[in-house]
């Protein structure tokens, strides 16, 4: 029996753009559902959950960024912003709010498909295998516990903080080799982010989000340190359980 194709939710109020995206994705083997508002999409989550969401920022009734932020607590769903806002600041804000990628309109069909497949590949690599489920899936350091199977970060006071797929991608790189310097390029290569390889600021954004969740002082971080002009070091002793 063949595996069911991934479901892509298109949250876009422009009917013409929605039809274009449906045609592009259907031709590439994806299943699709088109929603014209965040409310319509969220009402559908009780019955079905997509693997990927394409979110337009100019949605009726609310800013699409609000939806992106809510989706950040659902790490099993990849989120890609599709927007006419092309500025670097817009991209950084979108990624900081929890998006896994950002595509500016007008877009090329091949780029849409490539970026969706890239996010799906990262999700599958991060999904726990049968071996991992019975093996060590928790990393402990400096009073924190990261659970790879549930995409959560637990503080010393037992607060549980959800991690997005994008955040977990980067954190797993650091956990694999603590106290080692990683350049942006090395991190991007390990997580296969950005098919065109031109937007390495996304790594800075993800690390900024991780630092926020660790409650770090951005001017003097203690866990993920910046080596200016070189990269980042995760300076903590990690114990796996």
Backbone as CSV, one residue per row, in Angstrom:
resi,resn,N_x,N_y,N_z,CA_x,CA_y,CA_z,C_x,C_y,C_z
1,UNK,0.848,-1.195,0.000,0.000,0.000,0.000,0.884,1.245,0.000
2,UNK,0.623,2.185,-0.900,1.466,3.366,-1.011,1.178,4.333,0.132
3,UNK,2.201,5.063,0.509,2.075,6.032,1.588,1.264,7.228,1.117
4,UNK,0.347,7.724,1.980,-0.470,8.876,1.620,0.411,10.111,1.482
5,UNK,0.135,10.897,0.472,0.945,12.081,0.208,0.722,13.145,1.290
6,UNK,1.749,13.958,1.569,1.616,14.994,2.602,0.489,15.974,2.274
7,UNK,-0.181,16.422,3.327,-1.257,17.400,3.185,-0.710,18.798,3.459
8,UNK,-0.943,19.702,2.519,-0.513,21.095,2.661,-1.753,21.971,2.816
9,UNK,-1.819,22.703,3.919,-2.906,23.657,4.122,-2.474,25.014,3.575
10,UNK,-3.302,25.594,2.734,-3.034,26.906,2.143,-3.965,27.911,2.809
11,UNK,-3.414,28.812,3.609,-4.224,29.832,4.277,-3.965,31.142,3.555
12,UNK,-4.837,31.450,2.620,-4.638,32.556,1.671,-6.004,33.096,1.264
13,UNK,-6.233,34.400,1.461,-7.550,34.959,1.166,-7.749,35.310,-0.299
14,UNK,-6.686,35.301,-1.090,-6.786,35.584,-2.519,-7.103,34.281,-3.259
15,UNK,-8.313,34.197,-3.823,-8.757,32.960,-4.466,-7.859,32.571,-5.633
16,UNK,-7.412,33.556,-6.406,-6.579,33.255,-7.578,-5.234,32.663,-7.159
17,UNK,-4.594,33.271,-6.157,-3.318,32.732,-5.686,-3.522,31.348,-5.086
18,UNK,-4.628,31.170,-4.369,-4.926,29.852,-3.809,-5.038,28.794,-4.887
19,UNK,-5.727,29.122,-5.988,-5.872,28.167,-7.093,-4.525,27.857,-7.740
20,UNK,-3.671,28.869,-7.861,-2.334,28.648,-8.431,-1.538,27.688,-7.552
21,UNK,-1.575,27.913,-6.236,-0.838,27.047,-5.318,-1.383,25.624,-5.340
22,UNK,-2.693,25.491,-5.399,-3.294,24.153,-5.470,-2.808,23.425,-6.717
23,UNK,-2.773,24.120,-7.858,-2.324,23.498,-9.108,-0.859,23.088,-9.023
24,UNK,-0.012,23.982,-8.491,1.423,23.683,-8.375,1.647,22.458,-7.501
25,UNK,0.994,22.437,-6.349,1.235,21.365,-5.383,0.603,20.052,-5.822
26,UNK,-0.564,20.120,-6.424,-1.205,18.897,-6.921,-0.361,18.241,-8.004
27,UNK,0.221,19.052,-8.888,1.090,18.519,-9.941,2.337,17.860,-9.364
28,UNK,2.721,18.257,-8.148,3.916,17.694,-7.507,3.574,16.583,-6.525
29,UNK,2.316,16.164,-6.497,1.939,15.006,-5.693,1.452,15.306,-4.293
30,UNK,1.264,16.579,-3.944,0.785,16.919,-2.605,-0.738,16.971,-2.573
31,UNK,-1.313,16.629,-1.439,-2.723,16.897,-1.186,-2.834,18.323,-0.652
32,UNK,-3.936,18.983,-0.920,-4.083,20.375,-0.486,-5.480,20.637,0.071
33,UNK,-5.549,21.631,0.957,-6.825,22.208,1.388,-6.630,23.716,1.457
34,UNK,-7.595,24.440,0.928,-7.485,25.899,0.864,-8.438,26.526,1.875
35,UNK,-7.903,27.427,2.701,-8.701,28.152,3.684,-8.517,29.653,3.442
36,UNK,-9.600,30.396,3.604,-9.558,31.829,3.310,-9.305,32.689,4.545
37,UNK,-9.255,32.069,5.716,-8.998,32.823,6.946,-8.367,31.906,7.978
38,UNK,-7.747,32.512,8.987,-7.157,31.730,10.077,-8.239,30.995,10.850
39,UNK,-9.384,31.645,11.052,-10.469,31.022,11.810,-10.977,29.766,11.110
40,UNK,-11.139,29.851,9.789,-11.605,28.691,9.021,-10.602,27.547,9.122
41,UNK,-9.317,27.870,9.017,-8.282,26.840,9.116,-8.269,26.196,10.497
42,UNK,-8.286,27.010,11.552,-8.182,26.456,12.906,-9.397,25.621,13.277
43,UNK,-10.550,25.946,12.710,-11.740,25.130,12.960,-11.588,23.730,12.382
44,UNK,-10.746,23.595,11.348,-10.569,22.292,10.693,-9.601,21.376,11.435
45,UNK,-8.821,21.919,12.379,-7.774,21.131,13.023,-8.318,19.998,13.876
46,UNK,-9.579,20.094,14.283,-10.169,19.023,15.086,-10.329,17.742,14.284
47,UNK,-10.456,17.868,12.955,-10.685,16.684,12.125,-9.478,16.265,11.302
48,UNK,-8.594,17.198,11.000,-7.413,16.847,10.199,-6.279,17.814,10.490
49,UNK,-5.045,17.286,10.445,-3.877,18.133,10.701,-2.916,18.008,9.527
50,UNK,-2.570,19.121,8.910,-1.655,19.084,7.767,-0.215,18.898,8.220
51,UNK,0.627,18.468,7.291,2.060,18.408,7.569,2.713,19.784,7.400
52,UNK,2.168,20.564,6.463,2.720,21.884,6.145,1.588,22.902,6.041
53,UNK,1.840,24.118,6.525,0.915,25.231,6.321,1.623,26.328,5.536
54,UNK,0.994,26.788,4.476,1.448,27.979,3.756,0.568,29.131,4.223
55,UNK,1.164,30.126,4.853,0.384,31.190,5.485,0.677,32.538,4.841
56,UNK,-0.378,33.185,4.336,-0.262,34.561,3.851,-0.381,35.495,5.052
57,UNK,0.366,36.580,5.055,0.333,37.491,6.203,-0.867,38.429,6.187
58,UNK,-1.417,38.699,5.000,-2.526,39.642,4.904,-3.876,38.968,4.961
59,UNK,-4.155,38.262,6.040,-5.415,37.535,6.167,-6.518,38.445,6.705
60,UNK,-7.778,38.174,6.348,-8.875,38.993,6.867,-9.095,38.726,8.354
61,UNK,-9.323,39.791,9.092,-9.662,39.618,10.501,-8.486,39.647,11.450
62,UNK,-7.311,39.221,10.999,-6.140,39.245,11.870,-4.872,39.153,11.035
63,UNK,-3.769,39.551,11.633,-2.467,39.443,10.990,-2.069,37.976,10.916
64,UNK,-1.594,37.548,9.745,-1.163,36.165,9.605,-0.066,35.774,10.575
65,UNK,0.705,36.759,11.066,1.757,36.462,12.039,1.182,35.903,13.333
66,UNK,-0.036,36.313,13.692,-0.657,35.771,14.901,-0.903,34.273,14.750
67,UNK,-1.328,33.862,13.560,-1.522,32.435,13.299,-0.188,31.704,13.329
68,UNK,0.837,32.300,12.726,2.172,31.684,12.734,2.643,31.461,14.169
69,UNK,2.409,32.439,15.019,2.825,32.315,16.422,2.090,31.173,17.110
70,UNK,0.797,31.019,16.841,0.043,29.920,17.461,0.519,28.571,16.929
71,UNK,0.837,28.513,15.646,1.321,27.261,15.062,2.686,26.872,15.609
72,UNK,3.411,27.821,16.165,4.725,27.533,16.739,4.629,26.523,17.876
73,UNK,3.446,26.406,18.503,3.259,25.432,19.582,2.849,24.061,19.050
74,UNK,2.802,23.914,17.716,2.473,22.624,17.081,3.674,22.181,16.254
75,UNK,4.716,21.618,16.887,5.957,21.317,16.162,5.804,20.278,15.069
76,UNK,4.700,19.514,15.098,4.503,18.512,14.053,4.021,19.137,12.746
77,UNK,3.675,20.424,12.772,3.214,21.132,11.579,4.287,22.129,11.148
78,UNK,4.786,21.981,9.928,5.742,22.944,9.394,5.015,24.170,8.874
79,UNK,5.588,25.341,9.082,4.939,26.587,8.682,5.834,27.388,7.746
80,UNK,5.294,27.739,6.590,6.010,28.561,5.619,5.165,29.793,5.318
81,UNK,5.741,30.962,5.512,5.049,32.207,5.178,5.212,32.487,3.690
82,UNK,4.107,32.878,3.043,4.144,33.352,1.659,3.562,34.758,1.670
83,UNK,4.381,35.745,1.328,3.944,37.126,1.507,4.510,38.044,0.438
84,UNK,3.769,39.115,0.173,4.257,40.144,-0.727,5.241,41.082,-0.062
85,UNK,5.427,40.933,1.241,6.386,41.764,1.971,7.780,41.177,1.774
86,UNK,8.630,41.892,1.064,9.912,41.337,0.632,11.105,41.828,1.458
87,UNK,10.876,42.716,2.402,11.981,43.285,3.166,12.628,42.290,4.112
88,UNK,13.910,42.501,4.386,14.641,41.623,5.296,14.015,41.627,6.685
89,UNK,13.569,42.800,7.144,12.948,42.886,8.468,11.699,42.025,8.543
90,UNK,10.885,42.036,7.478,9.676,41.208,7.452,10.030,39.731,7.569
91,UNK,11.085,39.318,6.860,11.501,37.917,6.917,11.972,37.542,8.316
92,UNK,12.764,38.416,8.919,13.283,38.127,10.256,12.146,38.039,11.273
93,UNK,11.192,38.965,11.198,10.060,38.932,12.120,9.268,37.640,11.943
94,UNK,9.026,37.239,10.696,8.292,36.004,10.438,8.977,34.787,11.028
95,UNK,10.288,34.710,10.869,11.041,33.587,11.421,11.069,33.641,12.940
96,UNK,11.169,34.835,13.502,11.165,34.970,14.958,9.831,34.539,15.555
97,UNK,8.760,34.721,14.816,7.437,34.336,15.309,7.207,32.835,15.237
98,UNK,8.100,32.107,14.538,7.984,30.655,14.534,7.917,29.993,13.178
99,UNK,7.951,30.774,12.093,7.907,30.157,10.761,9.178,29.366,10.492
100,UNK,9.044,28.286,9.738,10.196,27.472,9.343,10.865,28.020,8.087
101,UNK,10.135,28.807,7.308,10.693,29.394,6.094,9.822,30.571,5.680
102,UNK,10.333,31.365,4.735,9.640,32.574,4.287,9.871,32.705,2.791
103,UNK,8.784,32.799,2.027,8.868,32.942,0.578,8.163,34.236,0.182
104,UNK,8.857,35.075,-0.568,8.278,36.346,-1.002,7.553,36.168,-2.337
105,UNK,6.408,36.844,-2.474,5.699,36.894,-3.745,6.324,37.983,-4.610
106,UNK,6.323,37.817,-5.940,5.884,36.628,-6.684,6.888,35.496,-6.531
107,UNK,6.399,34.273,-6.593,7.251,33.114,-6.353,7.318,32.234,-7.593
108,UNK,8.347,31.433,-7.656,8.490,30.443,-8.718,7.910,29.115,-8.233
109,UNK,7.139,28.411,-9.060,6.576,27.128,-8.643,7.616,26.155,-8.102
110,UNK,8.771,26.070,-8.767,9.802,25.127,-8.329,10.319,25.481,-6.938
111,UNK,10.372,26.785,-6.627,10.852,27.199,-5.307,9.866,26.785,-4.220
112,UNK,8.585,26.966,-4.473,7.567,26.554,-3.503,7.722,25.075,-3.174
113,UNK,7.798,24.254,-4.206,7.892,22.801,-4.014,9.181,22.435,-3.292
114,UNK,10.298,23.048,-3.684,11.589,22.727,-3.065,11.599,23.078,-1.585
115,UNK,11.035,24.201,-1.233,11.047,24.620,0.169,10.118,23.756,1.014
116,UNK,8.986,23.374,0.471,8.097,22.461,1.199,8.801,21.136,1.448
117,UNK,9.446,20.607,0.431,10.143,19.329,0.594,11.287,19.443,1.594
118,UNK,11.956,20.596,1.624,13.039,20.807,2.582,12.511,20.771,4.016
119,UNK,11.401,21.455,4.277,10.817,21.449,5.620,10.358,20.044,5.998
120,UNK,9.774,19.322,5.051,9.335,17.949,5.323,10.513,17.039,5.645
121,UNK,11.628,17.203,4.923,12.814,16.372,5.203,13.313,16.605,6.619
122,UNK,13.356,17.849,7.034,13.822,18.146,8.392,12.891,17.536,9.425
123,UNK,11.585,17.595,9.161,10.624,17.027,10.104,10.807,15.518,10.227
124,UNK,11.051,14.856,9.100,11.216,13.399,9.144,12.501,13.006,9.846
125,UNK,13.560,13.809,9.666,14.813,13.505,10.362,14.654,13.667,11.866
126,UNK,13.797,14.595,12.275,13.613,14.847,13.701,12.583,13.938,14.345
127,UNK,11.798,13.226,13.529,10.799,12.327,14.097,11.497,11.177,14.805
128,UNK,11.077,10.817,16.033,11.748,9.743,16.754,11.537,8.400,16.082
129,UNK,12.610,7.634,15.926,12.519,6.291,15.371,12.205,5.312,16.488
130,UNK,11.913,4.064,16.114,11.627,3.036,17.116,12.812,2.864,18.050
131,UNK,14.036,2.930,17.487,15.235,2.787,18.310,15.354,3.946,19.282
132,UNK,15.104,5.162,18.787,15.202,6.325,19.653,14.170,6.280,20.765
133,UNK,12.970,5.785,20.448,11.910,5.747,21.437,12.318,4.910,22.633
134,UNK,13.087,3.831,22.396,13.521,2.953,23.462,14.919,3.296,23.942
135,UNK,15.505,4.358,23.416,16.868,4.714,23.753,16.866,6.091,24.415
136,UNK,17.973,6.789,24.313,18.115,8.065,25.000,17.538,9.204,24.163
137,UNK,16.462,9.797,24.657,15.817,10.883,23.918,15.764,12.174,24.717
138,UNK,16.380,12.175,25.904,16.361,13.379,26.727,17.781,13.853,27.006
139,UNK,18.010,15.126,26.778,19.309,15.739,27.044,19.163,16.691,28.229
140,UNK,20.044,16.530,29.215,19.985,17.365,30.425,21.247,18.217,30.525
141,UNK,21.058,19.490,30.851,22.194,20.405,30.994,21.747,21.657,31.746
142,UNK,22.556,22.114,32.666,22.334,23.382,33.384,20.908,23.549,33.913
143,UNK,20.315,22.479,34.418,18.966,22.557,34.959,17.857,22.430,33.935
144,UNK,18.221,22.251,32.680,17.239,22.113,31.604,17.185,20.672,31.104
145,UNK,16.015,20.265,30.599,15.852,18.959,29.972,15.171,19.147,28.626
146,UNK,15.801,18.667,27.575,15.212,18.697,26.235,14.703,17.302,25.909
147,UNK,13.438,17.190,25.545,12.849,15.913,25.149,12.687,15.918,23.629
148,UNK,13.513,15.106,22.957,13.484,15.084,21.492,12.188,14.508,20.950
149,UNK,11.548,13.629,21.712,10.355,12.960,21.199,9.110,13.834,21.282
150,UNK,9.101,14.785,22.220,7.910,15.628,22.381,8.152,17.091,22.014
151,UNK,9.387,17.403,21.555,9.721,18.780,21.178,9.450,19.748,22.336
152,UNK,9.929,19.396,23.525,9.703,20.256,24.674,11.003,20.524,25.422
153,UNK,10.998,21.644,26.126,12.103,22.060,26.977,11.537,22.210,28.381
154,UNK,12.126,21.495,29.345,11.635,21.569,30.721,12.643,22.300,31.590
155,UNK,12.156,23.298,32.322,13.015,24.089,33.195,13.178,23.405,34.545
156,UNK,14.094,23.926,35.355,14.343,23.351,36.678,13.107,23.436,37.570
157,UNK,12.241,24.430,37.331,11.018,24.564,38.133,9.849,23.792,37.531
158,UNK,10.163,22.877,36.586,9.181,21.987,35.936,8.276,22.685,34.931
159,UNK,8.560,23.944,34.590,7.824,24.565,33.484,8.164,23.843,32.185
160,UNK,7.158,23.587,31.370,7.370,22.947,30.077,7.175,23.973,28.969
161,UNK,8.188,24.107,28.124,8.188,25.108,27.058,8.244,24.385,25.716
162,UNK,7.270,24.600,24.827,7.306,23.922,23.526,8.406,24.476,22.634
163,UNK,8.992,23.600,21.842,9.993,23.994,20.853,9.427,23.764,19.459
164,UNK,9.644,24.692,18.576,9.221,24.511,17.186,10.202,23.589,16.472
165,UNK,9.802,23.124,15.311,10.697,22.281,14.518,11.981,23.027,14.192
166,UNK,11.853,24.301,13.817,13.033,25.084,13.453,13.990,25.232,14.627
167,UNK,13.446,25.447,15.826,14.288,25.564,17.012,14.958,24.238,17.344
168,UNK,14.198,23.152,17.249,14.763,21.837,17.558,15.851,21.456,16.564
169,UNK,15.672,21.828,15.298,16.701,21.549,14.284,18.059,22.070,14.743
170,UNK,18.074,23.343,15.155,19.333,23.977,15.550,19.834,23.413,16.871
171,UNK,18.934,23.218,17.822,19.349,22.719,19.133,19.974,21.332,19.030
172,UNK,19.435,20.490,18.157,20.003,19.145,17.994,21.432,19.196,17.462
173,UNK,21.722,20.177,16.616,23.101,20.330,16.131,24.029,20.612,17.306
174,UNK,23.633,21.539,18.166,24.470,21.874,19.324,24.600,20.697,20.289
175,UNK,23.492,19.989,20.525,23.520,18.869,21.467,24.396,17.730,20.964
176,UNK,24.545,17.633,19.645,25.368,16.555,19.081,26.848,16.767,19.345
177,UNK,27.241,18.005,19.616,28.664,18.298,19.840,28.804,19.536,20.726
178,UNK,28.491,19.410,22.029,28.630,20.563,22.919,30.077,21.018,23.017
179,UNK,30.236,22.310,23.282,31.561,22.934,23.425,32.378,22.919,22.135
180,UNK,31.673,22.794,21.012,32.331,22.859,19.705,31.822,24.088,18.961
181,UNK,32.721,24.769,18.268,32.337,25.926,17.467,31.672,25.472,16.173
182,UNK,30.486,26.038,15.898,29.794,25.805,14.631,29.648,27.137,13.904
183,UNK,30.022,27.182,12.641,29.745,28.358,11.823,28.293,28.304,11.359
184,UNK,27.774,29.442,10.882,26.418,29.435,10.327,26.318,28.423,9.190
185,UNK,27.325,28.404,8.324,27.295,27.500,7.166,27.225,26.045,7.610
186,UNK,27.956,25.690,8.659,27.932,24.308,9.144,26.562,23.950,9.706
187,UNK,25.950,24.889,10.430,24.616,24.624,10.971,23.609,24.479,9.840
188,UNK,23.668,25.384,8.856,22.755,25.315,7.719,22.916,24.009,6.959
189,UNK,24.155,23.560,6.797,24.409,22.312,6.085,23.803,21.129,6.828
190,UNK,23.889,21.139,8.158,23.381,20.019,8.945,21.866,19.946,8.968
191,UNK,21.215,21.091,8.897,19.759,21.070,8.952,19.131,21.274,7.581
192,UNK,19.964,21.416,6.551,19.487,21.552,5.166,18.469,22.668,5.031
193,UNK,18.731,23.805,5.664,17.806,24.929,5.571,18.065,25.753,4.322
194,UNK,17.009,26.360,3.810,17.103,27.305,2.687,17.726,26.664,1.455
195,UNK,16.914,26.085,0.552,17.443,25.429,-0.636,18.396,26.288,-1.442
196,UNK,18.224,27.627,-1.435,19.100,28.500,-2.209,20.343,28.909,-1.431
197,UNK,20.365,28.616,-0.127,21.536,28.883,0.692,21.901,30.348,0.827
198,UNK,20.915,31.269,0.695,21.280,32.681,0.711,20.789,33.424,1.945
199,UNK,20.077,32.774,2.829,19.458,33.498,3.936,19.932,32.950,5.268
200,UNK,21.250,33.097,5.531,21.784,32.511,6.751,21.401,33.306,7.990
201,UNK,20.783,34.492,7.835,20.285,35.200,9.004,19.222,34.381,9.727
202,UNK,18.584,33.431,9.029,17.581,32.594,9.684,18.186,31.814,10.836
203,UNK,19.468,31.461,10.747,20.137,30.763,11.839,20.229,31.680,13.053
204,UNK,20.594,32.942,12.832,20.658,33.905,13.934,19.298,34.042,14.618
205,UNK,18.242,34.072,13.816,16.899,34.228,14.363,16.531,33.030,15.226
206,UNK,16.817,31.828,14.743,16.475,30.625,15.512,17.252,30.569,16.821
207,UNK,18.513,30.955,16.774,19.320,30.961,17.995,18.797,32.020,18.966
208,UNK,18.367,33.159,18.447,17.772,34.191,19.294,16.524,33.662,19.987
209,UNK,15.702,32.921,19.261,14.489,32.346,19.852,14.830,31.319,20.922
210,UNK,15.857,30.496,20.678,16.279,29.522,21.688,16.769,30.232,22.946
211,UNK,17.555,31.268,22.770,18.052,32.011,23.932,16.897,32.592,24.743
212,UNK,15.880,33.087,24.049,14.712,33.623,24.744,14.041,32.543,25.579
213,UNK,13.923,31.344,25.021,13.272,30.259,25.758,14.128,29.774,26.926
214,UNK,15.438,29.901,26.803,16.325,29.590,27.926,16.349,30.724,28.956
215,UNK,15.702,31.855,28.639,15.697,32.989,29.545,17.040,33.679,29.644
216,UNK,17.801,33.637,28.561,19.148,34.190,28.585,19.156,35.705,28.360
217,UNK,20.142,36.353,28.953,20.407,37.761,28.677,21.041,37.844,27.290
218,UNK,20.384,38.496,26.323,20.937,38.525,24.961,22.305,39.183,24.873
219,UNK,22.619,40.042,25.850,23.928,40.699,25.845,25.014,39.836,26.475
220,UNK,24.593,38.839,27.252,25.570,37.987,27.931,25.028,36.566,28.083
221,UNK,24.802,35.864,26.966,24.244,34.510,27.038,25.223,33.539,27.690
222,UNK,24.683,32.581,28.454,25.522,31.636,29.178,25.567,30.254,28.530
223,UNK,24.546,29.919,27.730,24.473,28.569,27.156,24.916,28.557,25.699
224,UNK,24.329,29.420,24.878,24.724,29.510,23.469,25.494,30.807,23.290
225,UNK,26.790,30.706,23.197,27.644,31.888,23.111,27.990,32.208,21.656
226,UNK,28.099,33.480,21.371,28.512,33.946,20.050,30.016,34.168,20.033
227,UNK,30.674,33.611,19.023,32.082,33.911,18.778,32.093,34.832,17.565
228,UNK,32.257,36.111,17.780,32.061,37.098,16.725,32.994,36.858,15.540
229,UNK,32.382,36.844,14.367,33.131,36.595,13.143,33.376,35.132,12.861
230,UNK,32.927,34.254,13.776,33.198,32.821,13.599,31.934,31.971,13.650
231,UNK,31.136,32.107,14.715,29.943,31.270,14.814,29.422,31.197,16.235
232,UNK,28.984,29.999,16.638,28.348,29.808,17.937,28.909,28.573,18.631
233,UNK,28.901,28.614,19.979,29.303,27.463,20.788,28.237,27.222,21.855
234,UNK,27.830,25.961,21.992,26.916,25.536,23.051,27.779,25.122,24.239
235,UNK,27.881,25.991,25.246,28.823,25.754,26.347,28.087,25.181,27.557
236,UNK,27.781,23.909,27.476,27.150,23.204,28.591,27.512,21.732,28.481
237,UNK,27.629,21.083,29.619,27.877,19.646,29.633,26.541,18.929,29.527
238,UNK,26.411,18.071,28.533,25.141,17.417,28.224,25.170,15.968,28.692
239,UNK,24.116,15.576,29.407,23.946,14.188,29.834,22.688,13.634,29.187
240,UNK,22.813,12.499,28.509,21.678,11.882,27.819,21.055,10.798,28.692
241,UNK,19.725,10.774,28.725,19.008,9.754,29.498,17.860,9.199,28.687
